[in-house]
Amino acid sequence: MQVKGKCRGLYGTITIPGDKSISHRAIMIGALAEGDTVIYNFLKGQDCLSTIACFRQLGVDIEEQGEKIVVHGKGLRGLKKPENTLYVGNSGTTIRIMTGILAGQPFEAVLDGDDSIRKRPMGRVIKPLRQMGAVIQGRNGDMYAPITVRGSYLKGIEYTMPVASAQVKSSILMASLYAEGETVIYEPVKSRDHTETMLSAFGADVKVSGNRIVSRPVERLKAQTVYVVGDISSAAYFIVGALVVPDSDVLIKDVGVNPTRTGIIDALVSMGADIRLINRRTVNNEPVADIRVRASQLHGTIISGDIVPRMIDEIPVFCIAASVAQGVTTIKDASELKVKESNRIYGMAHNLRLLGVDVEETDDGMVIYGKPKGGLKASTFKSFGDHRIAMSMAIAALITRGESTIEGFDCVDISFPGFMGVLNGIRRD
Ligand code: S3P
């Protein structure tokens, strides 16, 4: 993909596609509910389409009816044994949460994915699910996919999570629907809570107090209508774009602003960003707002601790903001970046250096020396097959002097089909 530099402003009103995390969960929980779950604004990115394909293999009828997706729920005990391996593509959310669901089914299933998925840690779901009684095996000492799950009698456990991960938490919560007694989960730092919110709406018995979650099994889940809010992780590219391209003024409508996801806004505001949340409301128990962003002079900051899980997927594009900020930005406590769709510390450091930015990689983050003399340089960047790196570099390329190339750009379809169309629709040259 070629992206022209010297953009003279991003200007206008946009909407961005539905939230990826919520779209996955609506299919999964809808499949286990009784009745038809109707989903509006479902994200038709490759990851969520992988979830649909896997549930179809489990015997769930899922229809696309124009603007909406209808999931004909099978009830908690209605899934059928798949004939083939369940292929999750690039989707960590699909494989980890489905492992929890399959732990409670009376049949054997195998989950596998692409090369990136096969490198990502799966021991983090296998360990707690085994403690619950599941029979699970993973490749290479139960660390990696493919994963074989054979459903069995599950019992509730008390589990303190070693890393903040919504996928692991959700996997355990899904298994808890099939477990005898109470399941108690303690999170070291609060991660996105869409599973807890949606399960409760569908009639599950899930209680949250601070970082402690208690789940008890119920007889049935009941189908719901789900309006998927706009994905703040996708909005983040336009938030940062509008901040760094001079004279920009962008309004992004209908974005989910769940506090477990808004770390990117807090981090940018702490750097001097002009970001306003207006028209706040609630949709399906999820907070929503329109976000107005105007070009701003940013200064360096430190990102560490509790804010990290609240902005984990936005750190690649945050690095672009840090690259033009005055002074030094330090990112700490973010070693999880190394086990995402790619090693994002390595990948972003590589690309920032091509932009002419001085950057140090550390074990749990990086140090970025912003505002290189002479501005950012156009170059040929690599996506590393990682959708978030690809889109982050498209934003950086807007403010370079020449034209840049981003290799392997197709992966943006994982989370944001049509990204370039939205960007080109608001750019001024
Ligand atoms: C997600 C959780 C996060 C996030 C991922 C989506 C989810 O992963 O990075 O993109 O939908 O639960 P971890 O659970 O590995 O932190």
Residues whose N, C-alpha, C, O or C-beta is under 5 A from the ligand:
A	BS01	S3P	S21 T93 A164 S165 A166 Q167 V168 I312 D313
